[in-house]
Amino acid sequence: MAFGDNGPRKKSFFERLTIVVVLIMLLVTVGALIFQAVAAVL
């Protein structure tokens, strides 16, 4: 699977799953940083 093939094909289930996992990890990381900042203020 090359990086250049941006064709009209639908994304596979694995690609969607990977994107969802990355988004969840980003949300958890940002949430942990915000939580630490709030805890430090309190």
C-alpha distance matrix in Angstrom:
0.0 3.8 6.7 8.7 7.8 10.5 11.7 14.4 12.5 13.8 12.2 11.9 14.8 13.0 11.7 15.4 16.8 15.2 16.5 19.9 20.3 19.7 22.2 24.7 24.5 25.3 28.1 29.6 29.5 31.2 33.6 34.6 35.3 37.4 39.2 40.1 41.4 43.5 44.8 45.8 47.7 49.4
3.8 0.0 3.8 5.5 6.1 9.1 11.2 14.5 13.6 15.3 13.9 14.5 17.4 15.7 13.7 17.1 18.9 16.9 17.6 21.2 21.7 20.5 22.8 25.6 25.3 25.5 28.5 30.2 29.8 31.2 33.9 34.9 35.2 37.3 39.4 40.1 41.1 43.4 44.9 45.7 47.4 49.4
6.7 3.8 0.0 3.8 5.8 7.6 10.6 13.9 13.6 15.0 13.5 14.7 17.6 15.8 13.1 16.2 18.2 15.8 15.8 19.6 20.2 18.5 20.6 23.7 23.3 23.0 26.1 28.0 27.4 28.5 31.4 32.6 32.6 34.5 36.9 37.6 38.4 40.7 42.4 43.0 44.6 46.7
8.7 5.5 3.8 0.0 3.8 5.9 8.8 12.4 13.0 15.2 14.5 16.4 19.6 18.4 15.6 18.4 20.9 18.9 18.4 22.1 23.3 21.6 23.2 26.5 26.4 25.8 28.7 30.9 30.4 31.1 34.0 35.5 35.3 37.1 39.6 40.4 41.0 43.2 45.1 45.7 47.1 49.3
7.8 6.1 5.8 3.8 0.0 3.8 5.5 9.2 9.4 12.0 11.9 13.8 17.3 16.7 14.2 16.8 19.5 18.2 17.9 21.4 22.8 21.7 23.2 26.3 26.7 26.4 29.0 31.3 31.2 32.0 34.6 36.3 36.5 38.0 40.3 41.5 42.2 44.1 46.0 47.0 48.3 50.3
10.5 9.1 7.6 5.9 3.8 0.0 3.8 6.8 8.0 10.2 10.4 13.1 16.5 16.4 13.4 15.3 18.5 17.4 16.3 19.7 21.7 20.4 21.3 24.7 25.4 24.8 27.1 29.7 29.8 30.1 32.7 34.7 34.8 36.0 38.5 39.9 40.4 42.1 44.2 45.3 46.3 48.3
11.7 11.2 10.6 8.8 5.5 3.8 0.0 3.8 5.5 8.6 10.0 12.7 16.3 17.0 14.5 16.1 19.4 19.0 18.2 21.1 23.4 22.7 23.4 26.6 27.8 27.4 29.3 32.0 32.4 32.8 35.1 37.2 37.6 38.6 41.0 42.6 43.1 44.7 46.8 48.0 49.0 50.9
14.4 14.5 13.9 12.4 9.2 6.8 3.8 0.0 3.8 6.5 9.1 12.1 15.5 17.0 14.6 15.4 19.0 19.3 18.2 20.6 23.4 23.1 23.3 26.3 28.0 27.6 29.1 31.9 32.7 32.9 34.9 37.3 37.9 38.6 40.9 42.8 43.3 44.6 46.8 48.2 49.1 50.7
12.5 13.6 13.6 13.0 9.4 8.0 5.5 3.8 0.0 3.8 6.5 8.8 12.3 13.9 12.1 13.2 16.5 17.1 16.6 18.9 21.4 21.6 22.2 24.9 26.5 26.7 28.2 30.7 31.7 32.3 34.1 36.3 37.3 38.2 40.1 42.1 42.9 44.1 46.1 47.7 48.7 50.2
13.8 15.3 15.0 15.2 12.0 10.2 8.6 6.5 3.8 0.0 3.8 6.3 9.2 11.5 9.9 10.1 13.5 14.7 14.1 15.9 18.6 19.2 19.6 22.0 23.9 24.3 25.5 27.9 29.3 29.9 31.4 33.7 34.9 35.6 37.4 39.5 40.5 41.5 43.4 45.2 46.2 47.5
12.2 13.9 13.5 14.5 11.9 10.4 10.0 9.1 6.5 3.8 0.0 3.8 6.6 8.1 6.1 6.7 10.0 10.9 10.6 12.6 15.1 15.6 16.3 18.7 20.4 21.0 22.4 24.6 25.9 26.7 28.3 30.4 31.6 32.6 34.3 36.3 37.4 38.5 40.3 42.0 43.3 44.5
11.9 14.5 14.7 16.4 13.8 13.1 12.7 12.1 8.8 6.3 3.8 0.0 3.8 5.4 5.3 6.5 8.7 10.0 10.9 12.6 14.4 15.7 16.9 18.7 20.3 21.5 22.9 24.6 26.1 27.4 28.7 30.5 32.1 33.3 34.6 36.6 38.0 39.1 40.6 42.5 43.9 45.0
14.8 17.4 17.6 19.6 17.3 16.5 16.3 15.5 12.3 9.2 6.6 3.8 0.0 3.8 5.5 5.2 6.1 8.6 10.0 10.5 12.2 14.2 15.4 16.4 18.3 20.0 21.1 22.4 24.3 25.8 26.7 28.4 30.4 31.5 32.5 34.5 36.2 37.1 38.4 40.5 42.0 42.8
13.0 15.7 15.8 18.4 16.7 16.4 17.0 17.0 13.9 11.5 8.1 5.4 3.8 0.0 3.8 5.5 5.0 6.1 8.6 9.8 10.4 12.2 14.2 15.3 16.4 18.3 19.9 21.0 22.4 24.3 25.5 26.8 28.7 30.2 31.2 32.9 34.7 35.9 37.0 38.9 40.7 41.6
11.7 13.7 13.1 15.6 14.2 13.4 14.5 14.6 12.1 9.9 6.1 5.3 5.5 3.8 0.0 3.8 5.4 5.1 6.3 8.7 9.9 10.7 12.4 14.3 15.4 16.6 18.5 20.1 21.2 22.7 24.3 25.8 27.3 28.7 30.1 31.8 33.3 34.6 36.0 37.7 39.3 40.5
15.4 17.1 16.2 18.4 16.8 15.3 16.1 15.4 13.2 10.1 6.7 6.5 5.2 5.5 3.8 0.0 3.8 5.4 5.1 6.2 8.6 9.9 10.6 12.3 14.3 15.4 16.5 18.4 20.0 21.2 22.3 24.3 25.9 27.0 28.3 30.3 31.7 32.7 34.2 36.2 37.6 38.6
16.8 18.9 18.2 20.9 19.5 18.5 19.4 19.0 16.5 13.5 10.0 8.7 6.1 5.0 5.4 3.8 0.0 3.8 5.5 5.1 6.1 8.6 9.9 10.6 12.3 14.3 15.3 16.5 18.3 20.0 20.9 22.4 24.5 25.7 26.6 28.6 30.4 31.3 32.4 34.5 36.2 37.0
15.2 16.9 15.8 18.9 18.2 17.4 19.0 19.3 17.1 14.7 10.9 10.0 8.6 6.1 5.1 5.4 3.8 0.0 3.8 5.5 5.1 6.2 8.6 9.9 10.6 12.3 14.3 15.4 16.5 18.4 19.8 21.1 22.7 24.4 25.5 27.1 28.8 30.2 31.3 33.1 34.9 36.0
16.5 17.6 15.8 18.4 17.9 16.3 18.2 18.2 16.6 14.1 10.6 10.9 10.0 8.6 6.3 5.1 5.5 3.8 0.0 3.8 5.5 5.2 6.2 8.7 9.9 10.6 12.3 14.3 15.4 16.5 18.2 20.0 21.3 22.5 24.1 25.9 27.2 28.5 30.0 31.7 33.2 34.4
19.9 21.2 19.6 22.1 21.4 19.7 21.1 20.6 18.9 15.9 12.6 12.6 10.5 9.8 8.7 6.2 5.1 5.5 3.8 0.0 3.8 5.5 5.1 6.2 8.6 9.9 10.6 12.3 14.2 15.4 16.3 18.3 20.1 21.0 22.1 24.3 25.8 26.7 28.1 30.2 31.6 32.5
20.3 21.7 20.2 23.3 22.8 21.7 23.4 23.4 21.4 18.6 15.1 14.4 12.2 10.4 9.9 8.6 6.1 5.1 5.5 3.8 0.0 3.8 5.4 5.1 6.2 8.6 9.9 10.5 12.3 14.3 15.2 16.4 18.5 20.0 20.8 22.5 24.4 25.6 26.5 28.5 30.3 31.2
19.7 20.5 18.5 21.6 21.7 20.4 22.7 23.1 21.6 19.2 15.6 15.7 14.2 12.2 10.7 9.9 8.6 6.2 5.2 5.5 3.8 0.0 3.8 5.5 5.1 6.2 8.7 9.9 10.5 12.3 14.1 15.3 16.6 18.4 19.7 21.2 22.7 24.3 25.5 27.1 28.9 30.2
22.2 22.8 20.6 23.2 23.2 21.3 23.4 23.3 22.2 19.6 16.3 16.9 15.4 14.2 12.4 10.6 9.9 8.6 6.2 5.1 5.4 3.8 0.0 3.8 5.4 5.1 6.2 8.6 9.9 10.6 12.1 14.2 15.4 16.4 18.0 20.0 21.2 22.3 24.0 25.7 27.1 28.3
24.7 25.6 23.7 26.5 26.3 24.7 26.6 26.3 24.9 22.0 18.7 18.7 16.4 15.3 14.3 12.3 10.6 9.9 8.7 6.2 5.1 5.5 3.8 0.0 3.8 5.4 5.1 6.1 8.5 9.9 10.3 12.1 14.3 15.2 16.1 18.2 19.9 20.8 22.0 24.1 25.6 26.4
24.5 25.3 23.3 26.4 26.7 25.4 27.8 28.0 26.5 23.9 20.4 20.3 18.3 16.4 15.4 14.3 12.3 10.6 9.9 8.6 6.2 5.1 5.4 3.8 0.0 3.8 5.5 5.1 6.1 8.6 9.7 10.5 12.4 14.2 15.1 16.5 18.5 19.9 20.8 22.5 24.5 25.5
25.3 25.5 23.0 25.8 26.4 24.8 27.4 27.6 26.7 24.3 21.0 21.5 20.0 18.3 16.6 15.4 14.3 12.3 10.6 9.9 8.6 6.2 5.1 5.4 3.8 0.0 3.8 5.5 5.1 6.1 8.4 9.9 10.7 12.3 14.0 15.4 16.7 18.3 19.8 21.2 22.8 24.3
28.1 28.5 26.1 28.7 29.0 27.1 29.3 29.1 28.2 25.5 22.4 22.9 21.1 19.9 18.5 16.5 15.3 14.3 12.3 10.6 9.9 8.7 6.2 5.1 5.5 3.8 0.0 3.8 5.5 5.2 5.9 8.5 9.9 10.5 11.9 14.1 15.3 16.2 17.9 19.8 21.0 22.1
29.6 30.2 28.0 30.9 31.3 29.7 32.0 31.9 30.7 27.9 24.6 24.6 22.4 21.0 20.1 18.4 16.5 15.4 14.3 12.3 10.5 9.9 8.6 6.1 5.1 5.5 3.8 0.0 3.8 5.5 5.0 6.0 8.6 9.9 10.2 12.2 14.2 15.1 16.0 18.1 19.9 20.7
29.5 29.8 27.4 30.4 31.2 29.8 32.4 32.7 31.7 29.3 25.9 26.1 24.3 22.4 21.2 20.0 18.3 16.5 15.4 14.2 12.3 10.5 9.9 8.5 6.1 5.1 5.5 3.8 0.0 3.8 5.4 5.2 6.3 8.7 9.8 10.7 12.5 14.3 15.3 16.6 18.6 20.0
31.2 31.2 28.5 31.1 32.0 30.1 32.8 32.9 32.3 29.9 26.7 27.4 25.8 24.3 22.7 21.2 20.0 18.4 16.5 15.4 14.3 12.3 10.6 9.9 8.6 6.1 5.2 5.5 3.8 0.0 3.8 5.5 5.1 6.2 8.5 9.9 10.7 12.3 14.1 15.4 16.7 18.4
33.6 33.9 31.4 34.0 34.6 32.7 35.1 34.9 34.1 31.4 28.3 28.7 26.7 25.5 24.3 22.3 20.9 19.8 18.2 16.3 15.2 14.1 12.1 10.3 9.7 8.4 5.9 5.0 5.4 3.8 0.0 3.8 5.5 5.1 6.0 8.6 9.9 10.5 12.0 14.1 15.3 16.3
34.6 34.9 32.6 35.5 36.3 34.7 37.2 37.3 36.3 33.7 30.4 30.5 28.4 26.8 25.8 24.3 22.4 21.1 20.0 18.3 16.4 15.3 14.2 12.1 10.5 9.9 8.5 6.0 5.2 5.5 3.8 0.0 3.8 5.5 5.0 6.1 8.6 9.9 10.3 12.1 14.3 15.2
35.3 35.2 32.6 35.3 36.5 34.8 37.6 37.9 37.3 34.9 31.6 32.1 30.4 28.7 27.3 25.9 24.5 22.7 21.3 20.1 18.5 16.6 15.4 14.3 12.4 10.7 9.9 8.6 6.3 5.1 5.5 3.8 0.0 3.8 5.4 5.2 6.3 8.7 9.9 10.6 12.5 14.3
37.4 37.3 34.5 37.1 38.0 36.0 38.6 38.6 38.2 35.6 32.6 33.3 31.5 30.2 28.7 27.0 25.7 24.4 22.5 21.0 20.0 18.4 16.4 15.2 14.2 12.3 10.5 9.9 8.7 6.2 5.1 5.5 3.8 0.0 3.8 5.4 5.1 6.2 8.5 9.8 10.7 12.3
39.2 39.4 36.9 39.6 40.3 38.5 41.0 40.9 40.1 37.4 34.3 34.6 32.5 31.2 30.1 28.3 26.6 25.5 24.1 22.1 20.8 19.7 18.0 16.1 15.1 14.0 11.9 10.2 9.8 8.5 6.0 5.0 5.4 3.8 0.0 3.8 5.4 5.2 6.0 8.5 9.9 10.5
40.1 40.1 37.6 40.4 41.5 39.9 42.6 42.8 42.1 39.5 36.3 36.6 34.5 32.9 31.8 30.3 28.6 27.1 25.9 24.3 22.5 21.2 20.0 18.2 16.5 15.4 14.1 12.2 10.7 9.9 8.6 6.1 5.2 5.4 3.8 0.0 3.8 5.5 5.0 6.0 8.6 9.8
41.4 41.1 38.4 41.0 42.2 40.4 43.1 43.3 42.9 40.5 37.4 38.0 36.2 34.7 33.3 31.7 30.4 28.8 27.2 25.8 24.4 22.7 21.2 19.9 18.5 16.7 15.3 14.2 12.5 10.7 9.9 8.6 6.3 5.1 5.4 3.8 0.0 3.8 5.5 5.1 6.3 8.7
43.5 43.4 40.7 43.2 44.1 42.1 44.7 44.6 44.1 41.5 38.5 39.1 37.1 35.9 34.6 32.7 31.3 30.2 28.5 26.7 25.6 24.3 22.3 20.8 19.9 18.3 16.2 15.1 14.3 12.3 10.5 9.9 8.7 6.2 5.2 5.5 3.8 0.0 3.8 5.4 5.1 6.2
44.8 44.9 42.4 45.1 46.0 44.2 46.8 46.8 46.1 43.4 40.3 40.6 38.4 37.0 36.0 34.2 32.4 31.3 30.0 28.1 26.5 25.5 24.0 22.0 20.8 19.8 17.9 16.0 15.3 14.1 12.0 10.3 9.9 8.5 6.0 5.0 5.5 3.8 0.0 3.8 5.4 5.1
45.8 45.7 43.0 45.7 47.0 45.3 48.0 48.2 47.7 45.2 42.0 42.5 40.5 38.9 37.7 36.2 34.5 33.1 31.7 30.2 28.5 27.1 25.7 24.1 22.5 21.2 19.8 18.1 16.6 15.4 14.1 12.1 10.6 9.8 8.5 6.0 5.1 5.4 3.8 0.0 3.8 5.5
47.7 47.4 44.6 47.1 48.3 46.3 49.0 49.1 48.7 46.2 43.3 43.9 42.0 40.7 39.3 37.6 36.2 34.9 33.2 31.6 30.3 28.9 27.1 25.6 24.5 22.8 21.0 19.9 18.6 16.7 15.3 14.3 12.5 10.7 9.9 8.6 6.3 5.1 5.4 3.8 0.0 3.8
49.4 49.4 46.7 49.3 50.3 48.3 50.9 50.7 50.2 47.5 44.5 45.0 42.8 41.6 40.5 38.6 37.0 36.0 34.4 32.5 31.2 30.2 28.3 26.4 25.5 24.3 22.1 20.7 20.0 18.4 16.3 15.2 14.3 12.3 10.5 9.8 8.7 6.2 5.1 5.5 3.8 0.0
